[in-house]
């Protein structure tokens, strides 16, 4: 039992990621990740899971915890995992026993619940702003163990792809230009998207800090390092935040999954 771990799977809007989580404490080890096309999700997810269990059989997983943004896929996901292993898949949802309270509509994404749970574990009972720089840039506010609400804005790649598709502009790789004003279209796009994300992020933090004392700000998501490296207003960057939340929720509900 001591060597066994939990398999943690985060299925976002454009990528699937997996990590292992400790049964005691909350040690996370990233395993693998892959981007997917929504029209090819079933094929790509099946390949990902098959390879995952082939490569990490030695981890001796006890349980699989899953945060998925689309509940419509749950039956397929469960069947796929059962095809390649005998471990039980558990889908995180708002109706589970949680270590925080949720003052938000039931439409909230499971990844935001997981991030909020992990953030509150890191800064228990504090005022916390969790910023996830992913396909969407989400801002989730937690106060005294209660998820109070937040903001959703376009993510960095979403904005770049939208400019390429809707405005017939070139598709760029997101890299901060040295200056705000530039003389090439590529740098104009990067400056517009990245500085807009940065400045909006800083404004939200300042506005929230003005209303609430001792605010703690945690950044997560694929582009968190890109933004947090440009501002001093983010206290902590943790790309494993969703995984940590999944693991903590599974620990709290472990008696229901034996």
N, C-alpha and C positions, 0 to 999 in steps of 0.2 A: 504493500500500500504506500510505503514511503516514497517509492520511485514513480508512482503514478501521478499524472497531471491531468488538467482539463484542457481540451482543445477549444480554442476561442476563435470564432469566425465573424468577421465584420463585412457585411455585404452592403456596399454603398450604391450610389447612383451610377458609378462608372467603373468600380473596381471591387475585387474580392481580396481580403487579406486574412491571414491566419496566424495565430500565435499560440503558445502553450502558456498555461497559467498554473501556479503552484496551488496545492490543496490547502496549505497553511500559509498565512501571509498573503502577499500579492505580488510575487515575482513573475514578470512577464518576459517571455523570450519570443521574439518575432521569428516566424517560420518561412512564410512565403506570401507573395501577393501578385495579382495579375489584373490588368485592365480588361474590360469586356465590352462587347457591342450588345446593346439591348436586344437586337433581333437574333443574336446568336448566344444568348445567355445560357440556355440549357446545355448546349454542346460545350461551350467554354467552361462552364461550372463543373460539368461532369469530368472533363479532362483535368481540371485543377484538383478536384477532390481525389480522383484516382491517383494522380502523381503525389499528392500530399500524403496519403496513407501508405503509398509505396516507399516514399522517402523517409517517413517519420514513424514507422511501425515500432521502433525501439522505444518510443516515448511512452508506450503503454497507457494510452488515454483512458480515463475513467468515464468522462462525460463530455458532450459537445454543447457549448453555449453559443447561440447565434443571435446577432443583431442584424436584422434585415429590414430595409426600408420598404420592401414590397411584400405584404402578407399574402398576395396572390400566388407567390412562388413557393410558399412554405411546404405544400404537399410534395412538390417536385424535389425541393431541397432535402426534405426528410427522407424521401425514397432513395435519392442518390447517395446520401450518407449511409443509409442502411445497406445499400448494395455493396459498399466497399468496407464496411466495418459492422461490429455488433454493439457499438456504443450508442447510447440514447441521445438524440438531438433535442435540445431544449431551446425554444425561441423566447427571447426576452420580450416582454410586453408590459404595458402600463398597469395591467391588472395583477401582476405578480407582487409579492411582498418586497417592498423597496426600503432602503435605509434613509430615503428622503421622501418628502411629500411633494405632490405634483399639483400646482395651481395653474393648470393649463388644459386646453381642450385635448380630447383623446387622439387628436390628429398628430400630436407631436411625434417626431421621428424617434425610433428606439435608440439610435446612435446618440441623440442629444440627451436622452435619459441616462444612458451609460456614462457619457462624459460628465454629466452633472453629479452622478453618484461618485465617480472617481475623484472629481474636484472637491466635493464635500468631505471625502475621506482624507484628502491631502490638507485641506484647510477647514477642519470641522467647525460648523456653526458660524463661519465668517460670511461676509458679503463677497461673492465671487462672480466674475464675468468669465465665462468660457467661450473662447472664439475658435471656431473650427474652420480653417482655411482649406476647404475641399471643393467639390463640384459646385456647391453653394458655400458662401461665407456665412456661417450662422453664429449668432451671438446669443448665448443662453445665460440668464441671470439667476443665481442661486443666493438666497438670503436666509441665514439661520436654519439651514436644512430644508428649505422649501424652494422648489423650482418655480420662479415667479413669471417667467415669460422671456421674450427676447426679440431678435431681429433676424430676418433672412435677406441676404443680398446676393447678387451674382458672384460666383467664384471666379478666380483668376482665369483659368482655362476656358470656362464658360463664356466669359466676356470676350476673350481673344477669339474664340471660335465663332461667336455671334458676329463680331466685326468682319471676320473673313467670309461668313456665309451670307450675311444680310447687307453688307456695305461693299462687297467685292474688294476687300483689302487682303493683303497677304497674311498668311498664318505665321505667327512668330513663336519662338521659344521664349518663355517669360524670363527675362533678365533685366535687372534694374539698370537703366542708363545712368551715366555719371551725373547728368544734369536733367532738369525738368524740361527745358526747351531744347529741341533737337532738330537736325536737318535731314533725317531720313525717315521714310514711312515706317520702317521696322521699329526704330527707336521712338517715334511718335506714338505708335500703338503701345509699346511696352511702358513708356512713361505714363500714358493716359490710364492704362489698366492698373499698373502696379502702384503708382503714386496715389491714384484715386482710392485703391484698397487701403493703402497705408494711412492716408490722411483721414479717411472715413473711420478707420479703426481707432486712430488716436482721438478723434473728436468724440466718438462713442464712449471711449474710456474716460475722457475728461468730463464729459457731461454726467456720466454715471458717478464718477468720483466726487463731483461737486454736490451731489445729492446724498451720497453715502460715504461715511468715513471708513478708512482702512480697507478699501476695496482691493481684493486680490484678483489678478488677471492671469489666466492660463490660456496659452495658445496650443492648438493641436491641429491635425490634418496635414496633408501632403505638402502644402506651401507655408506651413507655420514657420519654418526656419527662415524662409525668404523674407517674411515680414518682420518677425521678431528681431532679426539681425539689424533692422533699420530703426528701431524705436527702443526707448528705455522705459516705456510705459507697461510692458509685459513682464510680469514677475517670473513666469515659468513657462517653458516650452516642453510639452510632453506628447510625443506622437503615439504613445501607447494608451492614451486616456480612455478610448472606447473599450479596448481590451481589458483594462483594469476595472472598468465599470461592469463589464460582463462577468468577470471573475468574482467580484464582490457580490453581485446579485445572485449568482449561483451558490455562493457560500451561504447566503442568508436563506436560500430556499432549498438547501441540500436535503432536508428531511422529506421533501416532496418528490425527490427524484431517485430515491433508493429503490 
